[in-house]
Amino acid sequence: MNESPYSFGRSGSVTSTETRNRVLRNTYWLLALSMVPTVLGAWVGIATGFSLFAATSPTMSFIAFMATAFGFMFAIERTKNSGLGVFVLLGFTLFMGLMLSRLLSFILGYTNGPQLIILAFGGTGVIFAAMATIATVSKRDFSGLGKWLFMGVLVLLLAAFANVFLHLPALMLTVSVLAIVIFSAYMLFDVQRVVNGGETNYISAALAIYLDLYNVFTNLLMLLGIFGGNRN
C-alpha cells in the first residue's frame, strides 16, 4: 500500500498475516487504553475550568494548540519503537482530553447536554464500527484515498484558521461536516493499512485511528450542539 503524506501514524510495510493480526489487536487495545486519559483530561478540564491558551488571542491560541499537538505527534513517532512511545501517546491523549473540556463544558450548558454527548459518542462508535468492518472484509484497496484525504485535511486546517478571523457560521458548519466525512474515510484507510500490512507499528496505528475518532466526535458534537442544543 502507498504511504500517505499525512505521515503521523501512517507508515510501515507489508508483513505476515500473523503479524498483521497482532498489530491490529494491539492497536485496538492501545486505542481503548488511550480513552482513559482522554476522559480523565476532559473531566479535570471541566472540573477546574481549564482553558489553556485562552488568555492569548484566537490566532495565537490556534497556533499554540497546533504546535503542541504536532510536537506530541512528532515525539510519538520518534519513540514508537520503544515502550516510551506508549506513555507519550497517553500523554498526548490526556492533553487532547483537556482541550476537549471547553467544548464539553459548552455543550453541558444545554439542558440536554449529556444526551448530546452520549449521542455524539454513540454516533462516532457506529461510524468506526462500520468503517472498520468495511476495511476488514472488503477486497477493495482503499490506499489510493490517502493523498486525497491528506489534501482534504490541509483544506480543513486552512479553512479553520481563516475562520478564526472571519467568524462565519456557514464556514464553521461546512468545516465540521467535511471533517466528519474526511476523518470517517480516514478510519477506513487507517484500519485497512493495518489489516493489509501497510502499518506494522501498533503505536503509530493507534495514534492515527485516535485522531480520526477524536475529530469525528468533536465535529459531530458541535453539529449536534448547534442544531439540537436546548437552552430552556
Secondary structure, DSSP 4 states (H G I P E B T S, - for coil): -PPPSS-TT-------HHHHHHHHHHHHHHHHHHHHHHHHHHHHHHHHT--TTTTS-HHHHHHHHHHHHHHHHHHHHHHTTSTHHHHHHHHHHHHHHHHHHHHHHHHHTSTTHHHHHHHHHHHHHHHHHHHHHHHHH--S--TTHHHHHHHHHHHHHHHHHHHHHH--HHHHHHHHHHHHHHHHHHHHHHHHHHHTTS---HHHHHHHHHHHHHHHHHHHHHHHHHHH----
